[in-house]
Amino acid sequence: MTEYVLTLSCPDRPGIVAAVSGLLAERGCNILESQQFSDRDSGTFFMRVQFAGLPDTDPDELRGSFAALGSELGLDWRLHDTAVKPRVLIMVSKFGHCLNDLLYRVRSGQLDIEVVAVVSNHPDMRPLTQSYGIDYHHLPVAKGGKAAQEAEVLTLVEHYNADLVVLARYMQILSDDFCAKLPGQVINIHHSFLPSFKGAKPYHQAHARGVKLIGATAHYVTADLDEGPIIEQEVARVDHSHSPEDLMAVGRDMECLALARAVRWQAEHRVVLNTDRTVVFR
Protein backbone atom coordinates (compact mmCIF):
# COMPACT_ATOMS: atom_id res chain seq x y z
CA MET A 1 0.00 0.00 0.00
CA THR A 2 1.38 3.39 -0.97
CA GLU A 3 1.78 5.89 1.84
CA TYR A 4 1.20 9.60 1.43
CA VAL A 5 1.70 12.74 3.50
CA LEU A 6 -0.79 15.58 3.23
CA THR A 7 0.16 18.97 4.64
CA LEU A 8 -2.17 21.94 4.66
CA SER A 9 -2.86 25.35 6.10
CA CYS A 10 -6.01 27.43 5.87
CA PRO A 11 -8.15 29.94 7.75
CA ASP A 12 -9.33 28.21 10.92
CA ARG A 13 -12.96 27.09 11.08
CA PRO A 14 -14.94 24.13 12.41
CA GLY A 15 -15.04 20.93 10.39
CA ILE A 16 -11.60 20.90 8.71
CA VAL A 17 -10.40 17.68 10.39
CA ALA A 18 -13.75 16.02 9.73
CA ALA A 19 -13.67 17.04 6.06
CA VAL A 20 -10.13 15.71 5.51
CA SER A 21 -10.64 12.45 7.41
CA GLY A 22 -14.03 11.94 5.75
CA LEU A 23 -12.53 12.36 2.30
CA LEU A 24 -9.84 9.78 3.08
CA ALA A 25 -12.36 7.34 4.58
CA GLU A 26 -14.55 7.57 1.48
CA ARG A 27 -11.59 6.43 -0.61
CA GLY A 28 -10.62 3.57 1.70
CA CYS A 29 -7.47 5.26 2.98
CA ASN A 30 -6.14 4.48 6.45
CA ILE A 31 -4.80 7.35 8.56
CA LEU A 32 -1.49 6.37 10.19
CA GLU A 33 -0.58 9.67 11.85
CA SER A 34 -2.41 12.96 12.20
CA GLN A 35 -1.28 16.21 13.80
CA GLN A 36 -2.85 19.64 13.77
CA PHE A 37 -2.26 23.09 15.22
CA SER A 38 -4.42 26.18 15.39
CA ASP A 39 -2.51 29.47 15.55
CA ARG A 40 -4.81 31.71 17.52
CA ASP A 41 -2.74 34.80 16.76
CA SER A 42 -3.25 34.56 13.01
CA GLY A 43 -6.41 32.44 12.93
CA THR A 44 -4.65 29.88 10.75
CA PHE A 45 -5.05 26.10 10.97
CA PHE A 46 -2.21 23.69 10.13
CA MET A 47 -2.40 19.94 9.61
CA ARG A 48 -0.19 16.99 8.65
CA VAL A 49 -1.74 13.62 7.86
CA GLN A 50 0.17 10.48 6.92
CA PHE A 51 -2.05 7.80 5.43
CA ALA A 52 -1.99 4.59 3.43
CA GLY A 53 -3.98 4.25 0.24
CA LEU A 54 -5.46 1.11 -1.26
CA PRO A 55 -3.38 -0.74 -3.88
CA ASP A 56 -5.58 0.75 -6.61
CA THR A 57 -5.62 4.29 -5.17
CA ASP A 58 -5.08 6.77 -8.00
CA PRO A 59 -2.87 9.64 -6.78
CA ASP A 60 -4.20 11.94 -9.49
CA GLU A 61 -7.75 11.25 -8.34
CA LEU A 62 -6.67 11.97 -4.77
CA ARG A 63 -5.15 15.27 -5.83
CA GLY A 64 -8.32 16.15 -7.69
CA SER A 65 -10.37 15.45 -4.57
CA PHE A 66 -8.10 17.59 -2.40
CA ALA A 67 -8.17 20.35 -5.00
CA ALA A 68 -11.96 20.42 -4.77
CA LEU A 69 -11.82 20.43 -0.96
CA GLY A 70 -9.14 23.09 -1.11
CA SER A 71 -11.39 25.38 -3.13
CA GLU A 72 -14.20 24.88 -0.62
CA LEU A 73 -12.13 25.48 2.53
CA GLY A 74 -9.37 27.75 1.20
CA LEU A 75 -6.65 25.17 1.73
CA ASP A 76 -3.01 25.66 0.82
CA TRP A 77 -2.16 21.96 0.54
CA ARG A 78 0.56 19.56 -0.63
CA LEU A 79 0.37 15.80 -1.21
CA HIS A 80 3.56 13.72 -1.17
CA ASP A 81 4.28 10.07 -1.94
CA THR A 82 6.55 8.90 0.92
CA ALA A 83 8.34 6.45 -1.41
CA VAL A 84 9.75 9.37 -3.40
CA LYS A 85 12.96 10.58 -1.78
CA PRO A 86 13.60 14.34 -1.88
CA ARG A 87 16.47 15.20 -4.20
CA VAL A 88 18.96 17.40 -2.36
CA LEU A 89 21.80 19.55 -3.65
CA ILE A 90 24.30 20.50 -0.93
CA MET A 91 26.43 23.65 -1.00
CA VAL A 92 29.60 23.91 1.10
CA SER A 93 32.77 25.99 1.39
CA LYS A 94 35.83 24.90 3.38
CA PHE A 95 34.23 23.57 6.59
CA GLY A 96 33.21 19.96 5.96
CA HIS A 97 31.68 18.81 9.26
CA CYS A 98 28.03 19.35 8.27
CA LEU A 99 28.56 17.90 4.80
CA ASN A 100 30.31 14.83 6.24
CA ASP A 101 27.53 14.37 8.81
CA LEU A 102 24.75 14.55 6.22
CA LEU A 103 26.48 12.17 3.82
CA TYR A 104 27.11 9.66 6.62
CA ARG A 105 23.49 9.83 7.78
CA VAL A 106 22.29 9.18 4.24
CA ARG A 107 24.64 6.22 3.75
CA SER A 108 23.71 4.71 7.15
CA GLY A 109 19.99 5.03 6.48
CA GLN A 110 19.34 7.70 9.11
CA LEU A 111 18.34 10.32 6.56
CA ASP A 112 15.97 9.35 3.76
CA ILE A 113 17.07 11.73 1.01
CA GLU A 114 18.99 11.46 -2.25
CA VAL A 115 22.01 13.74 -2.41
CA VAL A 116 22.28 14.45 -6.12
CA ALA A 117 25.33 16.74 -6.09
CA VAL A 118 27.60 18.94 -3.99
CA VAL A 119 28.50 22.45 -5.10
CA SER A 120 31.33 24.48 -3.61
CA ASN A 121 33.20 27.71 -4.17
CA HIS A 122 36.35 25.82 -3.12
CA PRO A 123 37.86 22.48 -4.21
CA ASP A 124 38.56 21.24 -0.67
CA MET A 125 35.54 18.94 -0.22
CA ARG A 126 35.94 17.11 -3.55
CA PRO A 127 37.70 14.00 -2.12
CA LEU A 128 35.10 13.58 0.64
CA THR A 129 32.19 14.01 -1.75
CA GLN A 130 33.56 11.69 -4.41
CA SER A 131 34.30 9.01 -1.80
CA TYR A 132 30.50 8.74 -1.54
CA GLY A 133 30.14 8.52 -5.32
CA ILE A 134 28.45 11.92 -5.57
CA ASP A 135 29.08 14.54 -8.25
CA TYR A 136 31.15 17.53 -7.12
CA HIS A 137 31.01 20.90 -8.84
CA HIS A 138 33.66 23.51 -8.06
CA LEU A 139 32.16 26.90 -8.88
CA PRO A 140 34.46 29.64 -7.59
CA VAL A 141 33.06 33.13 -7.03
CA ALA A 142 35.18 35.54 -9.03
CA LYS A 143 35.29 39.21 -8.09
CA GLY A 144 32.18 40.74 -9.58
CA GLY A 145 31.06 37.32 -10.77
CA LYS A 146 28.53 36.31 -8.09
CA ALA A 147 25.55 36.60 -10.47
CA ALA A 148 27.20 34.35 -13.04
CA GLN A 149 28.16 31.79 -10.38
CA GLU A 150 24.64 31.72 -8.97
CA ALA A 151 23.24 31.26 -12.45
CA GLU A 152 25.43 28.14 -12.77
CA VAL A 153 24.13 26.87 -9.44
CA LEU A 154 20.52 27.37 -10.55
CA THR A 155 21.31 25.50 -13.77
CA LEU A 156 22.56 22.59 -11.67
CA VAL A 157 19.45 22.71 -9.47
CA GLU A 158 17.37 22.36 -12.63
CA HIS A 159 19.67 19.76 -14.19
CA TYR A 160 19.49 17.49 -11.12
CA ASN A 161 15.81 18.27 -10.55
CA ALA A 162 16.67 19.12 -6.95
CA ASP A 163 13.81 19.61 -4.51
CA LEU A 164 15.96 21.18 -1.81
CA VAL A 165 19.22 23.10 -1.52
CA VAL A 166 21.10 22.74 1.78
CA LEU A 167 23.79 25.22 2.76
CA ALA A 168 26.12 23.06 4.86
CA ARG A 169 28.37 25.95 5.98
CA TYR A 170 28.40 27.62 2.58
CA MET A 171 30.14 30.88 3.36
CA GLN A 172 28.66 33.08 0.67
CA ILE A 173 25.66 35.41 0.92
CA LEU A 174 23.01 34.44 -1.60
CA SER A 175 21.51 37.24 -3.67
CA ASP A 176 17.90 38.36 -3.36
CA ASP A 177 17.30 37.07 -6.88
CA PHE A 178 18.58 33.59 -6.03
CA CYS A 179 16.42 33.43 -2.89
CA ALA A 180 13.36 34.56 -4.83
CA LYS A 181 13.78 31.75 -7.36
CA LEU A 182 13.79 29.03 -4.64
CA PRO A 183 11.33 30.13 -1.94
CA GLY A 184 11.07 27.62 0.89
CA GLN A 185 13.59 25.35 -0.86
CA VAL A 186 16.87 26.47 0.72
CA ILE A 187 17.93 25.59 4.27
CA ASN A 188 20.94 27.13 6.01
CA ILE A 189 22.78 26.35 9.24
CA HIS A 190 23.95 29.30 11.30
CA HIS A 191 26.09 29.47 14.39
CA SER A 192 24.35 30.89 17.46
CA PHE A 193 20.77 31.87 18.09
CA LEU A 194 19.94 34.30 15.32
CA PRO A 195 20.65 37.12 14.92
CA SER A 196 23.51 37.10 17.47
CA PHE A 197 27.19 37.26 16.50
CA LYS A 198 26.98 37.83 12.78
CA GLY A 199 30.03 38.15 10.59
CA ALA A 200 33.55 36.83 11.04
CA LYS A 201 34.78 34.70 13.96
CA PRO A 202 31.42 34.31 15.76
CA TYR A 203 32.84 32.03 18.46
CA HIS A 204 35.57 34.51 19.20
CA GLN A 205 32.85 37.17 19.59
CA ALA A 206 30.95 34.86 21.93
CA HIS A 207 34.09 34.20 23.97
CA ALA A 208 34.81 37.90 24.24
CA ARG A 209 31.30 38.48 25.59
CA GLY A 210 31.60 35.65 28.11
CA VAL A 211 28.46 33.87 26.98
CA LYS A 212 27.14 30.93 28.98
CA LEU A 213 25.03 29.37 26.22
CA ILE A 214 25.95 28.88 22.59
CA GLY A 215 23.70 27.52 19.90
CA ALA A 216 23.09 26.69 16.27
CA THR A 217 20.07 27.57 14.16
CA ALA A 218 18.75 25.88 11.02
CA HIS A 219 16.47 28.13 9.03
CA TYR A 220 15.03 28.80 5.61
CA VAL A 221 16.98 31.24 3.48
CA THR A 222 15.26 34.47 2.49
CA ALA A 223 16.38 37.81 1.10
CA ASP A 224 16.74 39.04 4.71
CA LEU A 225 20.19 37.82 5.71
CA ASP A 226 19.98 35.12 8.41
CA GLU A 227 16.42 36.18 9.25
CA GLY A 228 14.49 33.37 7.53
CA PRO A 229 11.90 31.22 9.35
CA ILE A 230 13.58 29.03 11.97
CA ILE A 231 13.18 25.25 11.69
CA GLU A 232 15.39 23.94 14.51
CA GLN A 233 17.84 25.12 17.15
CA GLU A 234 20.39 23.35 19.34
CA VAL A 235 22.03 24.70 22.49
CA ALA A 236 24.94 23.85 24.80
CA ARG A 237 26.02 25.34 28.13
CA VAL A 238 29.60 26.65 28.33
CA ASP A 239 31.64 28.56 30.88
CA HIS A 240 34.75 30.64 31.44
CA SER A 241 37.04 27.64 30.95
CA HIS A 242 36.09 27.22 27.29
CA SER A 243 38.55 28.72 24.83
CA PRO A 244 37.38 29.97 21.42
CA GLU A 245 38.67 26.70 19.96
CA ASP A 246 36.60 24.75 22.52
CA LEU A 247 33.52 26.75 21.57
CA MET A 248 34.15 26.05 17.90
CA ALA A 249 34.34 22.30 18.58
CA VAL A 250 31.09 22.33 20.55
CA GLY A 251 29.53 24.52 17.88
CA ARG A 252 30.43 22.12 15.08
CA ASP A 253 28.55 19.31 16.83
CA MET A 254 25.49 21.50 17.38
CA GLU A 255 25.50 22.68 13.78
CA CYS A 256 25.51 19.07 12.57
CA LEU A 257 22.63 18.10 14.86
CA ALA A 258 20.42 21.09 14.11
CA LEU A 259 20.95 20.87 10.35
CA ALA A 260 20.37 17.10 10.22
CA ARG A 261 17.09 17.45 12.11
CA ALA A 262 15.92 20.29 9.89
CA VAL A 263 16.72 18.36 6.70
CA ARG A 264 15.03 15.21 8.03
CA TRP A 265 11.88 17.08 9.03
CA GLN A 266 11.81 18.80 5.66
CA ALA A 267 12.25 15.44 3.90
CA GLU A 268 9.41 13.95 5.95
CA HIS A 269 7.18 16.95 5.13
CA ARG A 270 6.85 17.97 8.76
CA VAL A 271 7.57 21.68 8.28
CA VAL A 272 4.84 24.14 7.26
CA LEU A 273 5.53 27.83 6.81
CA ASN A 274 3.58 30.22 9.01
CA THR A 275 4.51 33.62 7.55
CA ASP A 276 7.85 34.43 9.28
CA ARG A 277 7.73 31.33 11.48
CA THR A 278 7.33 27.59 11.01
CA VAL A 279 5.05 24.88 12.34
CA VAL A 280 7.06 21.69 12.81
CA PHE A 281 5.05 18.50 13.33
CA ARG A 282 7.67 16.29 15.02
C-alpha positions as CSV (number, residue, x, y, z in Angstrom):
1,M,0.0,0.0,0.0
2,T,1.4,3.4,-1.0
3,E,1.8,5.9,1.8
4,Y,1.2,9.6,1.4
5,V,1.7,12.7,3.5
6,L,-0.8,15.6,3.2
7,T,0.2,19.0,4.6
8,L,-2.2,21.9,4.7
9,S,-2.9,25.3,6.1
10,C,-6.0,27.4,5.9
11,P,-8.2,29.9,7.8
12,D,-9.3,28.2,10.9
13,R,-13.0,27.1,11.1
14,P,-14.9,24.1,12.4
15,G,-15.0,20.9,10.4
16,I,-11.6,20.9,8.7
17,V,-10.4,17.7,10.4
18,A,-13.7,16.0,9.7
19,A,-13.7,17.0,6.1
20,V,-10.1,15.7,5.5
21,S,-10.6,12.5,7.4
22,G,-14.0,11.9,5.8
23,L,-12.5,12.4,2.3
24,L,-9.8,9.8,3.1
25,A,-12.4,7.3,4.6
26,E,-14.6,7.6,1.5
27,R,-11.6,6.4,-0.6
28,G,-10.6,3.6,1.7
29,C,-7.5,5.3,3.0
30,N,-6.1,4.5,6.4
31,I,-4.8,7.4,8.6
32,L,-1.5,6.4,10.2
33,E,-0.6,9.7,11.8
34,S,-2.4,13.0,12.2
35,Q,-1.3,16.2,13.8
36,Q,-2.9,19.6,13.8
37,F,-2.3,23.1,15.2
38,S,-4.4,26.2,15.4
39,D,-2.5,29.5,15.6
40,R,-4.8,31.7,17.5
41,D,-2.7,34.8,16.8
42,S,-3.3,34.6,13.0
43,G,-6.4,32.4,12.9
44,T,-4.7,29.9,10.7
45,F,-5.1,26.1,11.0
46,F,-2.2,23.7,10.1
47,M,-2.4,19.9,9.6
48,R,-0.2,17.0,8.6
49,V,-1.7,13.6,7.9
50,Q,0.2,10.5,6.9
51,F,-2.1,7.8,5.4
52,A,-2.0,4.6,3.4
53,G,-4.0,4.3,0.2
54,L,-5.5,1.1,-1.3
55,P,-3.4,-0.7,-3.9
56,D,-5.6,0.7,-6.6
57,T,-5.6,4.3,-5.2
58,D,-5.1,6.8,-8.0
59,P,-2.9,9.6,-6.8
60,D,-4.2,11.9,-9.5
61,E,-7.7,11.2,-8.3
62,L,-6.7,12.0,-4.8
63,R,-5.1,15.3,-5.8
64,G,-8.3,16.1,-7.7
65,S,-10.4,15.4,-4.6
66,F,-8.1,17.6,-2.4
67,A,-8.2,20.4,-5.0
68,A,-12.0,20.4,-4.8
69,L,-11.8,20.4,-1.0
70,G,-9.1,23.1,-1.1
71,S,-11.4,25.4,-3.1
72,E,-14.2,24.9,-0.6
73,L,-12.1,25.5,2.5
74,G,-9.4,27.7,1.2
75,L,-6.6,25.2,1.7
76,D,-3.0,25.7,0.8
77,W,-2.2,22.0,0.5
78,R,0.6,19.6,-0.6
79,L,0.4,15.8,-1.2
80,H,3.6,13.7,-1.2
81,D,4.3,10.1,-1.9
82,T,6.6,8.9,0.9
83,A,8.3,6.5,-1.4
84,V,9.7,9.4,-3.4
85,K,13.0,10.6,-1.8
86,P,13.6,14.3,-1.9
87,R,16.5,15.2,-4.2
88,V,19.0,17.4,-2.4
89,L,21.8,19.5,-3.6
90,I,24.3,20.5,-0.9
91,M,26.4,23.6,-1.0
92,V,29.6,23.9,1.1
93,S,32.8,26.0,1.4
94,K,35.8,24.9,3.4
95,F,34.2,23.6,6.6
96,G,33.2,20.0,6.0
97,H,31.7,18.8,9.3
98,C,28.0,19.4,8.3
99,L,28.6,17.9,4.8
100,N,30.3,14.8,6.2
101,D,27.5,14.4,8.8
102,L,24.8,14.6,6.2
103,L,26.5,12.2,3.8
104,Y,27.1,9.7,6.6
105,R,23.5,9.8,7.8
106,V,22.3,9.2,4.2
107,R,24.6,6.2,3.8
108,S,23.7,4.7,7.1
109,G,20.0,5.0,6.5
110,Q,19.3,7.7,9.1
111,L,18.3,10.3,6.6
112,D,16.0,9.3,3.8
113,I,17.1,11.7,1.0
114,E,19.0,11.5,-2.3
115,V,22.0,13.7,-2.4
116,V,22.3,14.5,-6.1
117,A,25.3,16.7,-6.1
118,V,27.6,18.9,-4.0
119,V,28.5,22.5,-5.1
120,S,31.3,24.5,-3.6
121,N,33.2,27.7,-4.2
122,H,36.4,25.8,-3.1
123,P,37.9,22.5,-4.2
124,D,38.6,21.2,-0.7
125,M,35.5,18.9,-0.2
126,R,35.9,17.1,-3.5
127,P,37.7,14.0,-2.1
128,L,35.1,13.6,0.6
129,T,32.2,14.0,-1.7
130,Q,33.6,11.7,-4.4
131,S,34.3,9.0,-1.8
132,Y,30.5,8.7,-1.5
133,G,30.1,8.5,-5.3
134,I,28.4,11.9,-5.6
135,D,29.1,14.5,-8.3
136,Y,31.2,17.5,-7.1
137,H,31.0,20.9,-8.8
138,H,33.7,23.5,-8.1
139,L,32.2,26.9,-8.9
140,P,34.5,29.6,-7.6
141,V,33.1,33.1,-7.0
142,A,35.2,35.5,-9.0
143,K,35.3,39.2,-8.1
144,G,32.2,40.7,-9.6
145,G,31.1,37.3,-10.8
146,K,28.5,36.3,-8.1
147,A,25.5,36.6,-10.5
148,A,27.2,34.3,-13.0
149,Q,28.2,31.8,-10.4
150,E,24.6,31.7,-9.0
151,A,23.2,31.3,-12.5
152,E,25.4,28.1,-12.8
153,V,24.1,26.9,-9.4
154,L,20.5,27.4,-10.6
155,T,21.3,25.5,-13.8
156,L,22.6,22.6,-11.7
157,V,19.5,22.7,-9.5
158,E,17.4,22.4,-12.6
159,H,19.7,19.8,-14.2
160,Y,19.5,17.5,-11.1
161,N,15.8,18.3,-10.6
162,A,16.7,19.1,-7.0
163,D,13.8,19.6,-4.5
164,L,16.0,21.2,-1.8
165,V,19.2,23.1,-1.5
166,V,21.1,22.7,1.8
167,L,23.8,25.2,2.8
168,A,26.1,23.1,4.9
169,R,28.4,25.9,6.0
170,Y,28.4,27.6,2.6
171,M,30.1,30.9,3.4
172,Q,28.7,33.1,0.7
173,I,25.7,35.4,0.9
174,L,23.0,34.4,-1.6
175,S,21.5,37.2,-3.7
176,D,17.9,38.4,-3.4
177,D,17.3,37.1,-6.9
178,F,18.6,33.6,-6.0
179,C,16.4,33.4,-2.9
180,A,13.4,34.6,-4.8
181,K,13.8,31.7,-7.4
182,L,13.8,29.0,-4.6
183,P,11.3,30.1,-1.9
184,G,11.1,27.6,0.9
185,Q,13.6,25.3,-0.9
186,V,16.9,26.5,0.7
187,I,17.9,25.6,4.3
188,N,20.9,27.1,6.0
189,I,22.8,26.3,9.2
190,H,24.0,29.3,11.3
191,H,26.1,29.5,14.4
192,S,24.3,30.9,17.5
193,F,20.8,31.9,18.1
194,L,19.9,34.3,15.3
195,P,20.6,37.1,14.9
196,S,23.5,37.1,17.5
197,F,27.2,37.3,16.5
198,K,27.0,37.8,12.8
199,G,30.0,38.1,10.6
200,A,33.6,36.8,11.0
201,K,34.8,34.7,14.0
202,P,31.4,34.3,15.8
203,Y,32.8,32.0,18.5
204,H,35.6,34.5,19.2
205,Q,32.9,37.2,19.6
206,A,30.9,34.9,21.9
207,H,34.1,34.2,24.0
208,A,34.8,37.9,24.2
209,R,31.3,38.5,25.6
210,G,31.6,35.7,28.1
211,V,28.5,33.9,27.0
212,K,27.1,30.9,29.0
213,L,25.0,29.4,26.2
214,I,26.0,28.9,22.6
215,G,23.7,27.5,19.9
216,A,23.1,26.7,16.3
217,T,20.1,27.6,14.2
218,A,18.8,25.9,11.0
219,H,16.5,28.1,9.0
220,Y,15.0,28.8,5.6
221,V,17.0,31.2,3.5
222,T,15.3,34.5,2.5
223,A,16.4,37.8,1.1
224,D,16.7,39.0,4.7
225,L,20.2,37.8,5.7
226,D,20.0,35.1,8.4
227,E,16.4,36.2,9.2
228,G,14.5,33.4,7.5
229,P,11.9,31.2,9.3
230,I,13.6,29.0,12.0
231,I,13.2,25.3,11.7
232,E,15.4,23.9,14.5
233,Q,17.8,25.1,17.2
234,E,20.4,23.3,19.3
235,V,22.0,24.7,22.5
236,A,24.9,23.8,24.8
237,R,26.0,25.3,28.1
238,V,29.6,26.6,28.3
239,D,31.6,28.6,30.9
240,H,34.8,30.6,31.4
241,S,37.0,27.6,31.0
242,H,36.1,27.2,27.3
243,S,38.6,28.7,24.8
244,P,37.4,30.0,21.4
245,E,38.7,26.7,20.0
246,D,36.6,24.8,22.5
247,L,33.5,26.8,21.6
248,M,34.1,26.0,17.9
249,A,34.3,22.3,18.6
250,V,31.1,22.3,20.5
251,G,29.5,24.5,17.9
252,R,30.4,22.1,15.1
253,D,28.6,19.3,16.8
254,M,25.5,21.5,17.4
255,E,25.5,22.7,13.8
256,C,25.5,19.1,12.6
257,L,22.6,18.1,14.9
258,A,20.4,21.1,14.1
259,L,21.0,20.9,10.4
260,A,20.4,17.1,10.2
261,R,17.1,17.4,12.1
262,A,15.9,20.3,9.9
263,V,16.7,18.4,6.7
264,R,15.0,15.2,8.0
265,W,11.9,17.1,9.0
266,Q,11.8,18.8,5.7
267,A,12.3,15.4,3.9
268,E,9.4,14.0,6.0
269,H,7.2,16.9,5.1
270,R,6.9,18.0,8.8
271,V,7.6,21.7,8.3
272,V,4.8,24.1,7.3
273,L,5.5,27.8,6.8
274,N,3.6,30.2,9.0
275,T,4.5,33.6,7.6
276,D,7.8,34.4,9.3
277,R,7.7,31.3,11.5
278,T,7.3,27.6,11.0
279,V,5.0,24.9,12.3
280,V,7.1,21.7,12.8
281,F,5.0,18.5,13.3
282,R,7.7,16.3,15.0
